């Protein structure tokens, strides 16, 4: 009888399906966030300096630059009109229409811009209140991130993110 029971157990074990293979590391099977192909621009060391926030007569602006120097990047909101303006210190001669590209780890946004070379050379992008780019820009830079990059004509500069960026953008919601 013992022999019959052992044979029955052996046959039962042989008929049981093999246990499913569980992944060794659950993290490897989870979907990784999409990687932005332009994210290589973020590997550069961010510019040194600090963000400051200023609000004056309906305009809230976040500016980044070294101490006692001109801003390298300014993000401003004209609250009455809802217009966002980005001014990036960059030489692009002659004055011409161009693209100011904002790059984060997961997204890239191209903004129509214009270069200006009188005084301090810069590239300026203006985003109107009703423009689709406005919502995308606020979404991209309004939430904390380690850094983001600005690119014009194939040249990019990485900037550290700070709460002042979010405050200037959110003022235009």
CORHU-V285660 format. One record per backbone hydrogen bond with DSSP energy under -1.0 kcal/mol. CO is the residue of the C=O (numbers start at 1). NH is the residue of the N-H. If there is no record, write none. Layout:
co->[CO;CO]
nh->[NH;NH]
This chain:
co->[1;2;3;4;5;6;7;8;9;10;11;25;26;36;38;39;40;50;52;54;56;58;59;60;61;62;63;64;64;65;66;72;73;74;75;76;77;77;78;83;84;85;86;87;88;96;98;100;101;102;103;105;107;109;111;113;114;116;122;123;124;125;127;128;131;132;133;134;135;136;137;138;146;148;149;150;151;152;155;157;158;159;162;163;164;165;166;167;169;170]
nh->[5;6;7;8;9;10;11;12;13;14;15;28;30;39;41;42;43;65;63;61;59;79;56;77;54;75;52;72;73;50;69;89;64;87;62;85;60;79;82;78;127;76;125;74;123;115;113;111;151;109;149;36;104;102;100;98;124;122;116;88;114;86;84;131;134;136;137;138;139;140;141;142;161;159;103;157;101;155;152;150;47;148;165;167;168;169;170;171;172;173]
